[in-house]
Amino acid sequence: MKNESDIISLRLLDQIDVDDFMEWSLNENVSKFFTWGTFLTKKDAKRYITKFIATHPWFRAICLNGKPIGYICVSPDVGSRFKGEIGYALSSKYWGKGIATKAVKMVAATIFVEWPHLVRLEGMVNIDNIRSQRVLEKVGFTREGVLRKYYIFKRKLSDLVMFSLLSTDQLT
Ligand SMILES: CC(C)(COP(=O)(O)OP(=O)(O)OC[C@H]1O[C@@H](n2cnc3c(N)ncnc32)[C@H](O)[C@@H]1OP(=O)(O)O)[C@@H](O)C(=O)NCCC(=O)NCCS
């Protein structure tokens, strides 16, 4: 576990956070689970923050005692307002301390209030990403099943596990 005195908080991510942002976005343990590549320069990272993060409907930095160590976001489904997808990542040196679980719990407890039109929050996880599956289970998401050969991941047709949390579900 993290130290009792550690504070986990969520806040908007800005250009001034670029060095912290690069710490997790350049981390190979992290990008292993994502379809996106890494940023080679600070300029590219800054451009990404301006173009994609600042304009994202719901994107927050996960902070440990004020320092951004990862992110969490909720992306609305294209075409159906009642659905959204959660995504998150942490620099690998902070893994295994319950931080992602805490951050997902914080979002799950507030997003249905912030977005009253949202009914279903989905978590779509690569079948080999056991840590992330565990996070969603611990928060109270329902594991609905495996979508076989559902998407191309690192040039390989891969299976995805579908999790969901409904606005009426109880958090654990
Ligand atoms: C997924 C991720 C956010 C988890 O962060 P985290 O802070 O380490 O997660 P937590 O500590 O809250 O929980 C991890 C759980 O996985 C468990 N776990 C870790 N390694 C495991 C393994 N190899 N097999 C099974 N369980 C494992 C931990 O024991 C813990 O469960 P527990 O509390 O019941 O013991 C982090 O690993 C990450 O950033 N990964 C890369 C990006 C990513 O995969 N994002 C999600 C995309 S869907």
The ligand as an ORCA input file, in Angstrom:
! r2SCAN-3c Opt
* xyz 0 1
  C      -3.125     -1.004    -14.881
  C      -2.439     -0.050    -13.908
  C      -3.047      1.345    -14.062
  C      -2.665     -0.595    -12.481
  O      -2.144      0.351    -11.551
  P      -1.815     -0.030    -10.031
  O      -1.808      1.240     -9.233
  O      -0.614     -0.873     -9.991
  O      -3.084     -0.899     -9.623
  P      -3.469     -1.315     -8.137
  O      -2.251     -1.349     -7.276
  O      -4.600     -0.430     -7.718
  O      -4.047     -2.787     -8.355
  C      -3.321     -3.755     -9.105
  C      -3.838     -5.135     -8.750
  O      -3.306     -6.076     -9.684
  C      -2.677     -7.130     -8.969
  N      -1.615     -7.680     -9.793
  C      -0.446     -7.111    -10.087
  N       0.258     -7.934    -10.905
  C      -0.519     -9.001    -11.124
  C      -0.360    -10.182    -11.871
  N       0.732    -10.397    -12.591
  N      -1.365    -11.095    -11.852
  C      -2.486    -10.863    -11.144
  N      -2.697     -9.753    -10.421
  C      -1.705     -8.834    -10.430
  C      -2.201     -6.474     -7.710
  O      -1.904     -7.447     -6.727
  C      -3.406     -5.609     -7.372
  O      -4.490     -6.376     -6.862
  P      -4.707     -6.610     -5.274
  O      -4.901     -5.248     -4.664
  O      -5.921     -7.464     -5.203
  O      -3.483     -7.279     -4.739
  C      -0.915      0.044    -14.185
  O      -0.398     -1.245    -14.133
  C      -0.594      0.673    -15.546
  O      -0.447      1.880    -15.668
  N      -0.445     -0.193    -16.577
  C      -0.114      0.271    -17.942
  C      -1.265      1.030    -18.561
  C      -2.539      0.221    -18.567
  O      -2.523     -1.000    -18.694
  N      -3.701      0.909    -18.451
  C      -5.008      0.277    -18.483
  C      -5.444      0.054    -19.882
  S      -7.056     -0.719    -19.896
*
